[in-house]
Amino acid sequence: MSTNKIPYLNLQSQYNAIRSEVLTALEAVCESTRFAQGPATAEFEKAFADYCGVEQCVSVNSGTSALHLAMRLLNIGPGDEVITAPMTFIATTWAISYAGAKPVFVDIDPERRTIDPAKLKKAITPRTKAILPVHLFGQPADMESILHIASQHDIPVIEDAAQAHGAFYKGRRVGQLGVIACFSFYPGKNLGAYGEGGALVTNDSRFAERARALRDHGQSQRYYHDEIGYNYRMDTFQAAVLNIKLGKLDEWNAARARHAGAYAELLKGAPVKAPSFFEDSTSVWHCYVIECDERDEVRSRLSDMGIETGIHYPVPVHLQRAYEFLGHRPGAFPISEEFGRRCLSLPLYPELTEAQIRDVAEGLREAVSNT
């Protein structure tokens, strides 16, 4: 086994491959002096809408802002409830809280690791104003079942696609499935900016028009403010970078899929639970997350070998101190809690080599066998 350090994420390698294109694009922005909502932003919005197969894309300054605007577009506010999963990055529920609504949690399916449709109906009340499934780690949620239940109750569905750029569910890109979908372009994402960024996509032109006003201080026209808005605009620098990366996204996602397949083969028979593959969908493998006993000790052993790992996510949202007021206790959502205790994210990015993947798999086998 090699002794070279294997980073969890290697954005430097990606930058090296596109450096000249990026610097040329950023110089063009500087020459234009159009630093906020410049031409590159409109160009990216059109390209990303086309990529997702939807009519409208509204760029914003983060995935969190996109989710917040989705709440505003559906007029969700105090006294309302929004159903989501407790196993997610907390930004999912921040958006609900920013709107003044209450997050209502439904536990995850242990294999798909996304919201469990079998438990969804029981969470619906007269106050439920939206369902917010998360396509966690690049794996689409079971949207057919979720949409069926939602339609029975006339509840809109918002996709949290922050980790799923380019993923497919039953032949359709994520982003096409709900009334609104929200993406993050945080640097470590499959499609990452060089700073913060996000987008909201939809086929509803009225939603898009209002979102464009809300992101720009609620302006319908310059200096005319129709409602309380926000400064959620995307920097032109970020759009310029994203325009370059979007053309390479499918290639990068394909590399991630190959790496995930290699991990799956190399970890067969190992005393860990590897992520599942599903015939109804194509994951983009934002994270490759295994489950194992004594996770923290295993992680420490891997670190000693020079293998960096991540944990996504150690504390489900319902047990975060920020949400103590909801009154949930340990055991409320046992599958998410058990996953949080056992989850370990292995290095996964397009530039990983076959040798590095073998080293990680061998290191993991050794680490779990010695705990």
Sequence and secondary structure as in RCSB ss.txt:
>XXXX:A:sequence
MSTNKIPYLNLQSQYNAIRSEVLTALEAVCESTRFAQGPATAEFEKAFADYCGVEQCVSVNSGTSALHLAMRLLN
IGPGDEVITAPMTFIATTWAISYAGAKPVFVDIDPERRTIDPAKLKKAITPRTKAILPVHLFGQPADMESILHIA
SQHDIPVIEDAAQAHGAFYKGRRVGQLGVIACFSFYPGKNLGAYGEGGALVTNDSRFAERARALRDHGQSQRYYH
DEIGYNYRMDTFQAAVLNIKLGKLDEWNAARARHAGAYAELLKGAPVKAPSFFEDSTSVWHCYVIECDERDEVRS
RLSDMGIETGIHYPVPVHLQRAYEFLGHRPGAFPISEEFGRRCLSLPLYPELTEAQIRDVAEGLREAVSNT
>XXXX:A:secstr
   S B S  HHHHHHHHHHHHHHHHHHHHHHT  BS HHHHHHHHHHHHHHT SEEEEES HHHHHHHHHHHTT
  TT EEEE SSS THHHHHHHHTT EEEE  B TTT SB GGGTGGG  TTEEEEE B GGG    HHHHHHHH
HHTT  BEEE TT TT EETTEETTSSSSEEEEE  TTSSS  SS  EEEEES HHHHHHHHHHHBTTEEETTEE
 S   B   BHHHHHHHHHHHTTHHHHHHHHHHHHHHHHHHTTTSSSB     TTEE   S EEEE TTHHHHHH
HHHHTTB  B S SS GGGSGGGGGG   TTSSHHHHHHHHHEEEE   TT  HHHHHHHHHHHHHHHHT 
